[in-house]
Amino acid sequence: MGEGYQEKLRRLAELLLSANYPMALTGAGISTESGIPDFRSPGTGLWEKIDPFKELSRSALMRNPARFYEIGLPRFRQIRSAEPNPAHLVLAELEAHGYLKGIVTQNIDGLHIKAGSKNVFEVHGHLRTCSCMRCGKEDSFDFLVDLVESGVNPPLCRFCQEGVLRPNVVLFHDPMPRAFYDAAETLQYCDFLMVIGSSLQVYPVAYLPARVEKLAIINISPTPYDSKALVVIREKAGKVFSDLWEVLRQKGKV
Ligand code: NAD
């Protein structure tokens, strides 16, 4: 018989407490309990009618920016209005208590930062700012949203008045940003990585866990790294991290 949930939680706590440089790698699955659907779980509404890999790619933005925003804006707005759930909040508390050095996230929802985490590598960007595809100047994402909602679509840069604005997120076909290389460098020090809510199918991020000595996977469906992990918990992230907090509390660590 396999190891029970409580036993796995205790092992997760021990691995975390005994690590020198514990970190987390998060994906869309950590934010589903905040109401943001992931890409791969079946039956969730947001992405069912469109193929984000096609419709929200850089080439789609270049080809027809107005359509990109027609499709993208309702999704971006939903993502921006979401609030952190217990998994985000416990991770922020773990960092504040010195039990977590940082978080590498594939999410663009900014929920780790909203939850209070400090050392966050947003390797696919975020929806706080946008930038001009012509002159490169940055603006707030609110400015972009206001423009499109007032009927200015495609939204144009207020500095050069000519370039179309784009969200500062990594679209399909985009190169990886600086944050990705910074995360990869920091992960060299990491000896224990908790992967939370990621199918680990999106590259190059999916290469990152390969070099870390000890892994724990908290994901409701299997991942290609499960056989390498010391602990695999197939439960919802919100429950796992609320329960982990309780284990740490009982040990007198928080
Ligand atoms: P993914 O959709 O490929 O995988 C998510 C995984 O999370 C799945 O394996 C699923 O079984 C699991 N999962 C779903 N709900 C869970 C829960 N409550 N607890 C634990 N596990 C849960 O996501 P990915 O690996 O992050 O890759 C998708 C890409 O899409 C990423 O690049 C990401 O940036 C982007 N994306 C981001 C958001 C966001 O910002 N919230 C949302 C959708 C997609």
Boltz pocket constraint, residues with backbone or C-beta under 6 A from the ligand:
constraints:
  - pocket:
      binder: B
      contacts: [[A, 26], [A, 27], [A, 28], [A, 29], [A, 30], [A, 31], [A, 32], [A, 33], [A, 36], [A, 37], [A, 38], [A, 39], [A, 40], [A, 41], [A, 79], [A, 106], [A, 107], [A, 108], [A, 109], [A, 110], [A, 124], [A, 196], [A, 197], [A, 198], [A, 199], [A, 200], [A, 201], [A, 202], [A, 218], [A, 219], [A, 220], [A, 221], [A, 222], [A, 235], [A, 236], [A, 237], [A, 238]]
      max_distance: 6.0
